[in-house]
Amino acid sequence: MISWSTLSAIEKPNIVIIILESWSADLIEASGGYNDITPEFNKLVNDGFYFSNTYGVGMLSHVGLPGILSGFPKVPNVHITNTPKKYNQIPKLAKSIKQELGYQTLFLFGGQLRYGNIKGYIYNSDYDEILEEKDFSSALPHGKLGIHDE
């Protein structure tokens, strides 16, 4: 696992944030979970900077994504993705790293962004490119919630 001092010494590191829904720390060796259940993910952990002290924001994509990408907490009976007047006012990670650090940004989602109005929130986040389920090959295995993980 790369150390913070090593990461901070890199002038402009490549930043890839992988958001895994419905995963458990029990699946990840670096989090004290079982060995060899996720060998490919373990390789990413060893080659990158792994945040092991994190917690889920909500149980649905349209709650979790603003929590992760804007630091917006779950609020009872309010989904920020369904409240454009509010999500226009909260910070966005992609917008910040583009404007302040000159990064190019891409958002990749294996499902349909129309679910929970995630599309409005993501498009408002100023990504350079946005890809969702419809943009991938129809030959990939699909299910009710999108492209299968494998």
N, C-alpha and C positions, 0 to 999 in steps of 0.2 A: 504494500500500500504506500502510495506516495505521501511524503510528509508535508505539512503546511509550509515549512521553510523552503522546501524544494519547489512547491507550487508557487509560492509568492516570488520566487526568484525568476520565474518564467515571465518574460515581458508581456506576452499576450497569449495565455494558454487557450487551447481549444476547449470550450465548455460544452459538455453534453449532459443534459439532465434526463435521466431515465425514470419515468414515473410508472410504477408497477401497481396496478390495481388488483386487489384481492390476493395479495401476497402476504406472507407471514414471516416474521423474523426467524421462525423455526426452519424456514427453507434456506436460510443464508448462513453459511458457515462463519462468516466474519461477525455475525450478530450472536454467535453462540449457538447457532442452530445445527442441524444435522450436517455431517460431512457428505460431500459428493452428490447431493440432490440437485444442485444447480452449478455444475462444473464450469459452464461458459460464463455465468454471472460471476463466479469466483475469480475468473481470469480478469474480468473488468475491474473488480474490486482491487486486485493485486496491481493492476496497471494504472489505477486512477486514485481519486480522492473520494473515499467512502464516508458518508455521514451516517453513523450508526445510532445516533441519539435523536431520532425523529419520531413523530407520532402522526397518526392519521387525523385529518381535519374533519372528514365526514365520510359517509358511507356511499356517496354517489359522485360520479364524475363532475357534475356541475356544481358540487359543493367543494370537492377536493382540489380541483384545478385552481380556482381563485385563491384558495388557501396556500397552495404551493407557489404559484406564480405571482401573487400579489400580497401575500401575507395577510389575507382577509380571513378572519375567523368564521366558524359556523355560527350563524345567528338563527335562533328558532323562528320558524315560519317565514324566513326571508332567504331567497336564493339570489345572490348578487347577479348571477347570469341573467335573471329575468327582470333586472332593474337597471336598464341602461343609464338612467340619470345618475345612479350611484356608481356603477362600474366605470363610468367615464372619469370619476374623481379619485379612484384608488390607484396606487402605484402599480406598474407592470414591469416585471423583470426584463422582458424582451425590449421594451421601449427604452428602459434605462440603460441597458448595456449597448444598445445601438447609439443612442444620443451621447452618452458620456464616455464610452470606450471605443466606439467605432466598429462594433461587431456586426456581422451579418447573422440573421436569425432564420430558423426553420422550425415549424411546429408540425409534428407528424402524429397523427391520431388514427388508430386502427379501426375506429368506429365511425359513426355518423355524427358530425358536429352539430346537427340540428337538435340532437337530444339535449334537453334542458337549456336550450339556447346557448350552448357553449360557443357556437359559431359567432354570435354577436360579440361575446366577451373576447374571444381569440382574435377576431378581425380588428377589434378596437385596441389590441395589444401591440399592433404595429410590427408584426412578423413580416420578413421579406418574402417568405414562401410558406404556404399552408397546404398540407396534404392530408386527406382523410380517406376513409375506406373506398370511396368511389374512384379515387385516383390511382389505386393499385390494381394489379392484374386480377381479372375475374377468375383466373386459374388457381389463385391462392384459396386455401380452405377458409370458408366463411361460416359464421354462425349468426344467431339472432343479434348478438352484441358487436359484431364486426369480424375482422380478420383474426383467425386463430393465432395464438402466440408462437407456435413453432415456426 
